[in-house]
Amino acid sequence: MLRGRFSEEVSNLLLDYTVDLEIEKRLALYDVRTNIAYVKALFKAGLLQKDELDLILKGLKEIEGELLSGSFPWRRELEDVHMNVEKRLAEKIGEVGYKIHTGRSRNEQVLTDLKLLLKDELKLVSCGMLFLLEVLLDLSEKHLGIIMPGFTHFQPAQPILFSQWLMSYFWGFARDAKKLALLYDDVDTLPLGSGALAGTAFPLDRNFLARELGFSRLSENSLYEVSSRDFLLDLLYIFSSMMTRFSRLSEELICFSNPAFSFIELSDAFTTGSSMMPQKKNPDVAELARGRSARVLGALSSMFALLKALPSGYNRDLQEDKPIFFEALRLTKLTLQVFPRMLLEMKVNEGGMLELLSEFTLSTDLADYLVLKGLPFRKAHEIVGSIVKYAIKEGKDLSSISLEEYRRFCELFDEELYKFLDYKFSLNRRNLKGGTSESSVRNQIEDGKKLLEELIKLKPFSDIYLEGPCREG
Ligand code: ARG
């Protein structure tokens, strides 16, 4: 195959090194679709007779059947999916089968197949993303009112609503979702017509090809199109961003489910036991998500490294885009599948959160109180700092210090101060947009729902509802 200009057979070692049929197989059904559209375009351009077209289409349909049933005879010596399909077609219908490659290059073909595959895969990814976002909204709504200690430097800082914490992840993942919708345009661009690098010399109707294959746009520049994998980089960036977020969420779930915290309990279905210690309940899913994020981040940097020194035009290095990308895609999809379920099943333990909430997390409120009495904040900070020191020394809570003791630190204190030593009062003071007050979080949830409605009008999110709801997971 393709040995016209060579006098020796290809070495087995070369095949070992250059061919990965498992990867090629993933593109096969898309390759048939690409071929079907392409031969119709050849016919429209007068490059195939009607009877040739019909014969080729019949052959391609048979090949599709063989691929689906698993009887397609894959041959490694044919290098890739494109040559395997072409050869099989010629076996079935004779020499005329070889006409399908008129004016075409594998360089544009592999890209077309890959983009078609991505359009399907991104439907699944966006389905998972929407489900996750819905779950975060539902949980925020369900648990609205539960108070937890918020942290800075992982030290107790100020009381927040548990739903404010949940919604912080919602907004993060929503940002990833918006990015996905933005870059989808690149995936939705038809490569066919780019030829090997210079464009196709036959009068093909590219708009027809785009319509046949469901692409919204045509690529602008043949050389850019066959040389670039920018759309994979962008997707890997989004996957990395999501996996980093899952990793951070995992880290928090691991801590929060630790008995020292007891903020949450992960369900039995999403935890494992120890082979030795009977009491253990281990958060393996969260740990593996934390670990797998490393592999997805690795894929992003691998893809950059793959591309950074390539000259214009197709280079065989580009074949490595697929193993890198497919693995990251697989891990991201799996993670997206498991997290919404795990979150839905986790038990939320209000008592555990309250237990860790020390009144010292209300120190800022106490300082604010003095500010409202007219003191500059820095001065108020210093006074409350001394009160905290005193309380620790005396083994007291802020609310068990008497007014008389308070007044020793500052004359401005009066009875009203105790009102500020209340968690609910504290968080409800933070009622600007984005804050942790109950009304602000409620507004966030409403805004979040509106965002979801906007999102499902955009591709790839809009595609999935054609195939039924995502909730089935
Ligand atoms: N297997 C190749 C890839 O994935 C397909 C394109 C091959 N083109 C070529 N000129 N050898 O990139």
Boltz pocket constraint, residues with backbone or C-beta under 6 A from the ligand:
constraints:
  - pocket:
      binder: B
      contacts: [[A, 79], [A, 80], [A, 106], [A, 107], [A, 110], [A, 314], [A, 315], [A, 316], [A, 318], [A, 319], [A, 320]]
      max_distance: 6.0
